[in-house]
Amino acid sequence: MAAGARLICASADLVEGGRGIRFDLARGGSPVPAFLVRYRGKPRAYLNRCGHVPVELDWQPGEFFDSTGLYLICAVHGALFAPETGLCLAGRCAGRGLEPLPVEERPDGIFFLES
């Protein structure tokens, strides 16, 4: 494993369009919530913070997709985000998307690439 990579989960733990995996990052000496989902076969990770106001997106722990499984949704405002980019597509986020995080899938799991 390369330096600066932290295991988040096994690949099999992340199901296409299903429940996400929550994890924390250290920013400014404090833990910051983040999440990982699988969309179109690839792992995607973002800070767990709506683009509109700093609230966590999941409506239940790990539940980030809307009922169609096509969009990430903010449980507080109903804003919709593109899972592959984090771009705000609809709602009160006014173009402010999610902050993407670097992840990589390897044979031994999915890793957050710390800088």
N, C-alpha and C positions, 0 to 999 in steps of 0.2 A: 504494500500500500504506500502511495506517495505521501510525503510530508504535506500537511495542510488539508488532508482529506479525512472527513469524519463519517463513519457509517451511520446512516439514518435507519435503514431497515433492509431486510432481505427482499429481493425482487418479487418473490411470490407474495409478499405481504401487501403489495400495491396492485390493486385490481383496476382494470380499465374502467373509467367513469364511476368508480365506486368510492368507498370511504377513503378519506385522506389520512395521512400520517402527520400528526403534530410534532414539532420539535422546537427547541429554543436555540437562539444564537446569542452570543455575547456581543453587545454593542455598548461602547462607553462604560464598560464595567458592569452592565446590567443585563439580565436575560430579556430577550425580545422574542415573542412568539412568531413562529413560521409554520408553513405546512407544505406538504408534498402530495401531489396527485398524479395519476397516470391518465394521459389523454393522447389518443391516436398513437398508442404504443410507446410513448416516451414519458419519462418522469419530468414533472414540472414543479418547481418550488417557488414560493413567494413569501414575503412577510405576511403575517396574518393580520392585515390592517386594511380597512376599506380606504379607497381613494378620497372619499367624501369627508369623513371624520375618523379619527383613529380608534375604531372599534374592531373587534375580531369578527371575521366573516361567518364562521360556522354556526349553524343554527342548533346543532347538537355536536358534541365533540367529534371531529373528523368528518362532518357532513358539510361539504363545500359546494357540491353540484346542485343545480336546480332540479326540478322533477323530470326534466327531459334528459338530463345527463350531458347536455351540450354546453352549458355555461356554468361558470362559478358565480355564486350569488351572495350578496351581503344580506344576512338574516335581519339586520336592523333596518336597512333602507330599500332593499330589493334591487339594488344596482346589479347589473349583469356584467361579467368580465369574460373575455376570451381566454379559455384555458391554455392555449398555446403561447399567448403573449402577455396576458394580464391587462390588455387594453380594455378600457371602459367602453361598453357597447350601448348601455342604456341605464337610465336612472340618475340619481342626484350626484354622481361622481364628476359630472361636468368635464369629462375628458381625462380626469386624473385616474390612472390605472394602478395596478398592483405593482409592487417592487419585486422584480424577478431575482432569484438567487441561483447561483451556479451549482448544478448537480450533475452527477455522472453515474450511469449504470454500468457496473462491471460484473464479471461472473460471480463475485462474492457478495453482491448487494448494490444498494444505491447510496452514493456518498455525497455529502455536502462538501464543496471545494472551498475551504477557508483561505482567505487571502492574508 
